[in-house]
Amino acid sequence: MPSLPITATIITLNEEGNIQACLESVFQVCDEAIVVDSESTDNTVTIAQSMGAKVYIQKYLGDGLQKDYGVRFAKNDWILSIDADERLDASAVTCINALDLSNTPFDGFALRRKTFMGNRWMKVWYPDYVVRLYHRRKARYRGIKLHAWVDAKIVKYLDCDLMHYSYRDHSDLLRKGENFISQSASILYDQRRAVSVLSPMTHSLGAFFRKYILKRGFMYGLDGLTLAIVSAFNTYMKYVLLIEKYRHERENKETSMNLDPPK
């Protein structure tokens, strides 16, 4: 079936191992693909261009702003936002190609995200609905720096999956968690989020409860327990780093005051 008037937007940073498969996936439903690259040092840009994608280089602005950046270059109003480590499965290709986008009342369409660690499906996160197909004049990404989402008012939930090959193994989960902790703490610091000595413990216990009880992680054995513990640890360290940032701020102010010459 011919591709629809949809522009795929993909943000990348050193994704040479993923970008080809990602583009092969989206070109089954899109007639244009735009890659916004954050100054990759590998072959991401070369591969993307060889696949027919339009590539724009942009220093990383934060998750929401970076994903929204490529939309300005799109020739179509319908945008399929997808990460380099994601793929449309066969059901998603069929479902999207069957849409009548010229007459739909919806601003956006949500797909179920199916996350994998290596070849293992992490069922504890499923179904994780995300709006990824949207009309750019009716919806857009929230301009936040981490874990942004498409702000769309009228959404249809599609009966299909978006495959998310997020982690190679548990060590990769921990490595990416370090980056999340640092970015999250910086965002909270910029927001001047109030914090106390009890914040790391209370927020981490809340994170564990949500993942293990409310999200029913207890039903998925070791994987469910591991993800709940990692979520709690990441949350704990996020608030520890936030407290540390405020402490350094106070120390710098005190040092500056002590160095000021007497009047």
C-alpha positions as a LaTeX table, in Angstrom:
\begin{tabular}{lrrr}
\hline
Residue & $x$ (\AA) & $y$ (\AA) & $z$ (\AA) \\
\hline
Met1 & 0.00 & 0.00 & 0.00 \\
Pro2 & 1.41 & 3.45 & $-0.88$ \\
Ser3 & 2.65 & 5.61 & 1.96 \\
Leu4 & 0.43 & 8.37 & 3.33 \\
Pro5 & 1.21 & 12.12 & 3.45 \\
Ile6 & 2.97 & 11.74 & 6.78 \\
Thr7 & 6.36 & 13.09 & 7.80 \\
Ala8 & 8.38 & 11.01 & 10.23 \\
Thr9 & 10.54 & 12.97 & 12.67 \\
Ile10 & 13.41 & 11.23 & 14.47 \\
Ile11 & 15.96 & 12.67 & 16.89 \\
Thr12 & 19.36 & 11.00 & 16.99 \\
Leu13 & 22.71 & 10.97 & 18.72 \\
Asn14 & 25.13 & 8.22 & 17.68 \\
Glu15 & 22.40 & 5.85 & 16.52 \\
Glu16 & 24.21 & 4.11 & 13.65 \\
Gly17 & 23.07 & 0.75 & 15.00 \\
Asn18 & 19.39 & 1.73 & 14.94 \\
Ile19 & 18.69 & 4.37 & 12.33 \\
Gln20 & 18.47 & 2.11 & 9.27 \\
Ala21 & 15.88 & $-0.23$ & 10.77 \\
Cys22 & 13.94 & 2.73 & 12.14 \\
Leu23 & 13.78 & 4.43 & 8.72 \\
Glu24 & 12.86 & 1.18 & 6.97 \\
Ser25 & 9.97 & 0.96 & 9.41 \\
Val26 & 8.60 & 4.48 & 8.95 \\
Phe27 & 8.94 & 4.54 & 5.17 \\
Gln28 & 6.22 & 1.88 & 5.11 \\
Val29 & 3.72 & 4.56 & 6.13 \\
Cys30 & 5.46 & 7.90 & 5.50 \\
Asp31 & 6.46 & 9.70 & 2.33 \\
Glu32 & 9.06 & 11.85 & 4.13 \\
Ala33 & 11.49 & 11.40 & 7.00 \\
Ile34 & 13.34 & 14.13 & 8.87 \\
Val35 & 16.23 & 13.33 & 11.19 \\
Val36 & 17.33 & 15.93 & 13.74 \\
Asp37 & 20.81 & 14.92 & 14.81 \\
Ser38 & 22.56 & 16.15 & 17.95 \\
Glu39 & 26.07 & 16.26 & 16.44 \\
Ser40 & 26.67 & 12.52 & 16.18 \\
Thr41 & 30.28 & 11.34 & 15.90 \\
Asp42 & 29.45 & 7.99 & 14.27 \\
Asn43 & 27.83 & 7.16 & 10.90 \\
Thr44 & 24.26 & 8.08 & 11.88 \\
Val45 & 23.99 & 11.03 & 9.49 \\
Thr46 & 25.57 & 9.19 & 6.55 \\
Ile47 & 23.25 & 6.21 & 6.95 \\
Ala48 & 20.16 & 8.41 & 7.35 \\
Gln49 & 20.96 & 10.39 & 4.21 \\
Ser50 & 21.63 & 7.22 & 2.22 \\
Met51 & 18.17 & 5.99 & 3.25 \\
Gly52 & 16.52 & 9.11 & 1.84 \\
Ala53 & 15.99 & 11.05 & 5.06 \\
Lys54 & 16.49 & 14.80 & 5.30 \\
Val55 & 19.01 & 15.51 & 8.06 \\
Tyr56 & 19.29 & 18.67 & 10.13 \\
Ile57 & 22.03 & 19.19 & 12.71 \\
Gln58 & 20.90 & 20.77 & 15.96 \\
Lys59 & 22.66 & 20.80 & 19.31 \\
Tyr60 & 20.45 & 19.05 & 21.84 \\
Leu61 & 17.74 & 21.38 & 23.18 \\
Gly62 & 16.01 & 18.94 & 25.51 \\
Asp63 & 13.54 & 16.17 & 24.70 \\
Gly64 & 10.40 & 18.13 & 23.81 \\
Leu65 & 12.12 & 21.04 & 22.07 \\
Gln66 & 14.36 & 18.72 & 20.05 \\
Lys67 & 11.45 & 16.58 & 18.87 \\
Asp68 & 9.47 & 19.67 & 17.94 \\
Tyr69 & 12.40 & 21.23 & 16.06 \\
Gly70 & 12.18 & 19.01 & 12.98 \\
Val71 & 8.46 & 19.68 & 12.48 \\
Arg72 & 9.18 & 23.10 & 10.95 \\
Phe73 & 10.88 & 21.41 & 7.98 \\
Ala74 & 8.05 & 18.94 & 7.31 \\
Lys75 & 6.09 & 19.15 & 4.07 \\
Asn76 & 3.09 & 17.39 & 5.64 \\
Asp77 & 0.77 & 18.37 & 8.47 \\
Trp78 & 0.61 & 14.83 & 9.85 \\
Ile79 & 3.70 & 13.96 & 11.87 \\
Leu80 & 4.87 & 10.53 & 13.05 \\
Ser81 & 7.32 & 11.07 & 15.88 \\
Ile82 & 9.47 & 8.04 & 16.56 \\
Asp83 & 12.72 & 7.40 & 18.40 \\
Ala84 & 15.65 & 5.74 & 16.68 \\
Asp85 & 15.32 & 2.65 & 18.89 \\
Glu86 & 11.64 & 2.21 & 17.99 \\
Arg87 & 9.95 & 0.37 & 15.11 \\
Leu88 & 6.41 & 0.06 & 13.81 \\
Asp89 & 5.34 & $-3.56$ & 13.93 \\
Ala90 & 3.25 & $-5.11$ & 11.12 \\
Ser91 & $-0.02$ & $-4.33$ & 12.91 \\
Ala92 & 0.95 & $-0.65$ & 13.23 \\
Val93 & 1.86 & $-0.40$ & 9.56 \\
Thr94 & $-1.50$ & $-1.90$ & 8.56 \\
Cys95 & $-3.41$ & 0.24 & 11.05 \\
Ile96 & $-1.81$ & 3.55 & 10.05 \\
Asn97 & $-2.10$ & 2.88 & 6.32 \\
Ala98 & $-5.82$ & 2.25 & 6.81 \\
Leu99 & $-6.44$ & 5.67 & 8.39 \\
Asp100 & $-8.34$ & 8.35 & 6.48 \\
Leu101 & $-6.29$ & 11.28 & 7.73 \\
Ser102 & $-7.99$ & 13.81 & 5.45 \\
Asn103 & $-11.34$ & 13.30 & 7.16 \\
Thr104 & $-10.50$ & 12.24 & 10.70 \\
Pro105 & $-11.90$ & 14.19 & 13.68 \\
Phe106 & $-8.86$ & 13.25 & 15.79 \\
Asp107 & $-5.88$ & 15.48 & 16.58 \\
Gly108 & $-3.63$ & 12.53 & 17.28 \\
Phe109 & $-3.34$ & 8.76 & 17.47 \\
Ala110 & $-1.78$ & 6.73 & 20.28 \\
Leu111 & 0.01 & 3.41 & 19.88 \\
Arg112 & 0.83 & 0.83 & 22.52 \\
Arg113 & 4.58 & 0.93 & 23.24 \\
Lys114 & 6.09 & $-2.51$ & 23.69 \\
Thr115 & 9.46 & $-2.18$ & 25.45 \\
Phe116 & 12.21 & $-4.79$ & 25.23 \\
Met117 & 15.38 & $-5.52$ & 27.14 \\
Gly118 & 17.45 & $-7.41$ & 24.63 \\
Asn119 & 14.93 & $-9.89$ & 23.19 \\
Arg120 & 12.76 & $-9.98$ & 26.33 \\
Trp121 & 9.46 & $-8.13$ & 26.32 \\
Met122 & 9.17 & $-6.16$ & 29.56 \\
Lys123 & 5.47 & $-6.75$ & 30.15 \\
Val124 & 5.41 & $-4.68$ & 33.33 \\
Trp125 & 5.38 & $-1.51$ & 31.19 \\
Tyr126 & 2.66 & $-2.69$ & 28.78 \\
Pro127 & 0.38 & $-1.26$ & 27.48 \\
Asp128 & 2.23 & 2.05 & 27.54 \\
Tyr129 & 0.12 & 4.20 & 25.21 \\
Val130 & 1.96 & 7.12 & 23.59 \\
Val131 & 0.66 & 9.68 & 21.08 \\
Arg132 & 3.07 & 9.56 & 18.18 \\
Leu133 & 0.96 & 10.35 & 15.11 \\
Tyr134 & $-0.47$ & 13.87 & 15.31 \\
His135 & $-1.59$ & 16.89 & 13.28 \\
Arg136 & 0.97 & 19.63 & 13.79 \\
Arg137 & $-1.58$ & 22.43 & 13.63 \\
Lys138 & $-3.68$ & 20.85 & 16.39 \\
Ala139 & $-1.08$ & 19.23 & 18.65 \\
Arg140 & 2.60 & 19.45 & 19.50 \\
Tyr141 & 5.24 & 18.26 & 21.93 \\
Arg142 & 5.34 & 19.90 & 25.32 \\
Gly143 & 8.44 & 22.09 & 25.54 \\
Ile144 & 10.04 & 20.26 & 28.44 \\
Lys145 & 13.55 & 18.86 & 28.62 \\
Leu146 & 12.90 & 15.27 & 29.70 \\
His147 & 10.25 & 12.68 & 28.84 \\
Ala148 & 8.12 & 15.07 & 26.80 \\
Trp149 & 4.77 & 14.02 & 25.37 \\
Val150 & 2.47 & 15.18 & 22.59 \\
Asp151 & $-0.22$ & 17.50 & 23.89 \\
Ala152 & $-3.29$ & 16.53 & 21.84 \\
Lys153 & $-6.92$ & 17.06 & 22.88 \\
Ile154 & $-8.84$ & 14.53 & 20.77 \\
Val155 & $-6.95$ & 11.23 & 20.65 \\
Lys156 & $-7.82$ & 7.82 & 19.23 \\
Tyr157 & $-6.11$ & 4.78 & 20.76 \\
Leu158 & $-5.06$ & 2.39 & 18.02 \\
Asp159 & $-5.05$ & $-1.38$ & 18.37 \\
Cys160 & $-1.40$ & $-1.81$ & 17.38 \\
Asp161 & 2.10 & $-1.78$ & 18.83 \\
Leu162 & 5.21 & 0.35 & 18.65 \\
Met163 & 8.26 & $-1.81$ & 19.32 \\
His164 & 10.76 & $-0.13$ & 21.66 \\
Tyr165 & 14.23 & $-1.70$ & 21.86 \\
Ser166 & 15.25 & 0.47 & 24.76 \\
Tyr167 & 17.85 & $-1.59$ & 26.66 \\
Arg168 & 20.38 & $-4.20$ & 25.60 \\
Asp169 & 20.65 & $-5.66$ & 29.12 \\
His170 & 20.56 & $-4.69$ & 32.79 \\
Ser171 & 23.91 & $-2.88$ & 32.59 \\
Asp172 & 22.46 & $-0.72$ & 29.81 \\
Leu173 & 19.44 & $-0.04$ & 32.04 \\
Leu174 & 21.77 & 1.20 & 34.79 \\
Arg175 & 23.89 & 3.26 & 32.40 \\
Lys176 & 20.90 & 5.09 & 30.96 \\
Gly177 & 19.56 & 5.53 & 34.47 \\
Glu178 & 22.65 & 7.57 & 35.37 \\
Asn179 & 21.89 & 10.03 & 32.60 \\
Phe180 & 18.23 & 10.21 & 33.67 \\
Ile181 & 19.23 & 10.93 & 37.28 \\
Ser182 & 21.56 & 13.76 & 36.32 \\
Gln183 & 19.14 & 15.40 & 33.88 \\
Ser184 & 16.17 & 15.07 & 36.23 \\
Ala185 & 18.07 & 16.63 & 39.14 \\
Ser186 & 19.14 & 19.56 & 36.95 \\
Ile187 & 15.57 & 20.14 & 35.79 \\
Leu188 & 14.24 & 20.12 & 39.37 \\
Tyr189 & 17.04 & 22.51 & 40.38 \\
Asp190 & 16.16 & 24.91 & 37.56 \\
Gln191 & 12.53 & 24.76 & 38.71 \\
Arg192 & 13.68 & 25.53 & 42.28 \\
Arg193 & 11.80 & 22.47 & 43.50 \\
Ala194 & 11.45 & 22.42 & 47.29 \\
Val195 & 13.28 & 19.52 & 48.94 \\
Ser196 & 14.04 & 18.23 & 52.42 \\
Val197 & 16.30 & 15.58 & 53.89 \\
Leu198 & 13.37 & 13.13 & 53.74 \\
Ser199 & 12.61 & 13.75 & 50.05 \\
Pro200 & 14.91 & 11.03 & 48.64 \\
Met201 & 13.34 & 8.36 & 50.85 \\
Thr202 & 9.70 & 9.40 & 50.47 \\
His203 & 9.85 & 9.86 & 46.71 \\
Ser204 & 11.76 & 6.61 & 46.15 \\
Leu205 & 9.24 & 4.64 & 48.22 \\
Gly206 & 6.48 & 6.20 & 46.16 \\
Ala207 & 8.23 & 5.22 & 42.93 \\
Phe208 & 8.62 & 1.63 & 44.11 \\
Phe209 & 4.96 & 1.44 & 45.17 \\
Arg210 & 3.75 & 2.75 & 41.81 \\
Lys211 & 5.87 & 0.34 & 39.80 \\
Tyr212 & 5.55 & $-2.77$ & 41.94 \\
Ile213 & 1.97 & $-2.44$ & 43.25 \\
Leu214 & $-0.05$ & $-0.01$ & 41.13 \\
Lys215 & 1.59 & $-1.10$ & 37.84 \\
Arg216 & 1.48 & $-4.71$ & 39.09 \\
Gly217 & 5.20 & $-5.38$ & 38.77 \\
Phe218 & 4.74 & $-8.18$ & 41.30 \\
Met219 & 3.08 & $-10.20$ & 38.54 \\
Tyr220 & 6.23 & $-10.31$ & 36.41 \\
Gly221 & 8.73 & $-12.04$ & 38.63 \\
Leu222 & 12.34 & $-10.87$ & 38.71 \\
Asp223 & 11.86 & $-8.37$ & 35.87 \\
Gly224 & 9.03 & $-6.63$ & 37.69 \\
Leu225 & 10.95 & $-6.48$ & 40.96 \\
Thr226 & 14.14 & $-5.29$ & 39.26 \\
Leu227 & 12.42 & $-2.47$ & 37.40 \\
Ala228 & 10.65 & $-1.33$ & 40.56 \\
Ile229 & 13.94 & $-1.29$ & 42.50 \\
Val230 & 15.79 & 0.55 & 39.71 \\
Ser231 & 12.98 & 3.12 & 39.52 \\
Ala232 & 13.18 & 3.65 & 43.28 \\
Phe233 & 16.97 & 3.96 & 43.18 \\
Asn234 & 16.92 & 6.46 & 40.31 \\
Thr235 & 14.33 & 8.54 & 42.13 \\
Tyr236 & 16.30 & 8.40 & 45.38 \\
Met237 & 19.51 & 9.56 & 43.70 \\
Lys238 & 17.68 & 12.29 & 41.75 \\
Tyr239 & 16.67 & 13.96 & 45.01 \\
Val240 & 20.06 & 13.35 & 46.61 \\
Leu241 & 21.70 & 15.20 & 43.70 \\
Leu242 & 19.12 & 17.97 & 44.01 \\
Ile243 & 19.96 & 18.42 & 47.72 \\
Glu244 & 23.64 & 18.42 & 46.80 \\
Lys245 & 23.09 & 21.17 & 44.20 \\
Tyr246 & 21.37 & 23.37 & 46.76 \\
Arg247 & 24.18 & 22.68 & 49.24 \\
His248 & 26.83 & 23.69 & 46.71 \\
Glu249 & 24.83 & 26.82 & 45.93 \\
Arg250 & 24.80 & 27.83 & 49.60 \\
Glu251 & 28.50 & 27.07 & 49.99 \\
Asn252 & 29.39 & 29.17 & 46.95 \\
Lys253 & 27.34 & 32.09 & 48.26 \\
Glu254 & 29.03 & 31.86 & 51.67 \\
Thr255 & 32.46 & 31.69 & 50.06 \\
Ser256 & 31.66 & 34.70 & 47.90 \\
Met257 & 30.51 & 36.69 & 50.93 \\
Asn258 & 33.67 & 35.81 & 52.85 \\
Leu259 & 35.85 & 36.93 & 49.93 \\
Asp260 & 34.12 & 40.29 & 49.54 \\
Pro261 & 36.36 & 43.07 & 50.91 \\
Pro262 & 35.05 & 44.92 & 53.98 \\
Lys263 & 33.45 & 48.29 & 53.33 \\
\hline
\end{tabular}
